[in-house]
Amino acid sequence: MRIGELMDRDLTSVTENTTLREAIEILSQHNLTGLPVVDETGILVGFISEKDIIKASLPGYCDYLSGAAFIPDFNQLSEKLRQKGNEFVGKYMTRKVIAFSEDDSDLHVALSLIQKGLKMAPVVRKDGSLLGFVSRAHLIEYIMREEPQE
Amino acid sequence: MIVTVTLNPAVDEEFVVSEFRPGGWFRSRNAIRTPGGKGINVSMMLGQLGYESAAMGFLAGFNGAYIRDALRRERLTTNFVHVKGETRTNVYIIDETGHVETGLSEPGPYIPEEAYDRFLRNFERMLQRTRLLVLGGSLPPGIPQDVYGVLIRMAKEFNIPTIVDAAGPSLQSALEAGPTIAKIDHRFMSRMSGISLTSLDNIIEVVSKLHDQGVEWAVTSYHVYGDVFFTPQGIYLAVSDRRSILSLFATADALITGLIVGGEERMAVEDRIRFAMACAWEDAMHVEKGFTSREAIEALMPRVQLERLE
């Protein structure tokens, strides 16, 4: 099946000039794990995940432990996040984004997400403009729902 | 892309009861829960007729999550700003015996200034890819009364045609900005003009002035089952048959949807009016919002009584 059939056509996104504080607020209110970053015409230019934001606050620990799961002290993180809150998304976003086209197959997208360890990824048009996103949860929901073929 | 803006969405709950009266206790034989608000309704109805659109506005709380999920299941494009609080619920009680509808509406969540600014930034970005803008419905607390005027002026900078269906001061601000098509609440126009709009002559006198403000098409209701259309090719009175009507809930949104599809398909003026009226009529023939099928709409088109007024 084409990924266009099961993707979420939500255009929630930020720009490079969005502050980390606002990005965190949007992640929380929309219950997302990451946000596409677009330019003023809606072309995808990057992606910022909750991990990128934690990494921005505690880069040493994340690099050393290859993840954000072992944060030693919430006070330290909280203080660092407040300091970083007014900095811009553009400084910390991932610029080499793994994105899909709506014509990509579900199998191709599922394998890519698993191999790259991604929870979600943007879906774009041929001109690079944002169409929505696909998540591991969408794929799992779809796989569970589908009747086995005889 | 067609973009619809619903600043104050709602979860619409329709209950069908017999012999409804205030003070009683009723068990509904049928309850329908759907995402609502004028722009969202138009987006969903456009989807039923095969037209893609993107829905924008504000969502909050559990109701907001419900609307967001329901639109995702319909595969509609969305770009809502989420805020704290709770998206409102609108309750409609349809008395199938007395053919009376009763509605109850909440005000909606408070929209903080920073959320409004975020919406405007998203909106400006969306305009880059918009070919038609649809604005409609009430405003939640916190949103400036002139918002529709602001959004129409922004769209005009990109030469994007606009459609507005509103009432009160927000409609007034929209009309001052000159939308392409306006659905006029005739009670509001009556208050604004100080003229009772019960006669066709009075309606024509007041609404014709809107053409001077750059409004190409204006539509206003006339005696419940009729609408007067002010078009570049003349003024028309269109009437549908009241006997087959079950619920008038969301029929104005169906009419707007019909006007949009008629415009997209470059229908001649009279066909476009017939199609829009047939959309509203078909929607009114059942409790469920939206259309049974395109064929059902087209079957009603010849039955719309259309008269060109001198």
Interface residues (C-beta under 8 A of the other chain):
Chain A: D8 R9 D10 L11 T12 T15 E22 I26 Q29 H30 N31 V38 E40 T41 G42 S129 L131 G132
Chain B: A54 A65 R68 R72 R75 L76 T77 T78 N79 F80 H82 V83 K84 R118 R121 N122 E124 R125 M126 Q128 R129
